[in-house]
Amino acid sequence: MRNFLTIIAAASIALSSAIAANAQSQNPLPKASDVLVRYGKDIEG
């Protein structure tokens, strides 16, 4: 029974870290170190 609980705990930790890593890679917001490029002309008025 104790081995089963250890396996379940290890699997849940591995799964949660994989979900966190995937969430970081899919963040749509730019980082502070990203270089932004202008698109099109400036619009005045």
N, C-alpha and C positions, 0 to 999 in steps of 0.2 A: 504494500500500500504506500509506503514511504517513497519507493522508487517511482511509482506512478505520479505522485504529487510533485516530485522533483522534475520529472519530464514535463508535466503540465506547466510548471512555473518557468522552466527554461524556454519552452515553446512560446509562452505568452510574452516573455521578455524579448525574444527574437522577433516576434511578430510586431510588437509595439515599436521596436527600433527600426524595423523595415518600413513601417507606416510613416514614422517621423522622417526618415531619410527621403522617402518618396514625396512627402509634402513639401520638403525644402526644395527639391528640384523642380517642382511645378509652381513655384511662387511667381505670379505674373508681374509683381511690382519690381522695378529696377533697384539694384543695390546701389549704395553710395559710390562704389568703385566703377560702376558701369559708365561708359561714354555714350551720351545721347547724340543722335544725329538729326539735324534739321530735315524736315520733309516739306518740300514746297516753298513758296514765297511767303514773306511776312504779309499779313493783312492789316491795313491801317483803317481806322474809322470803323 
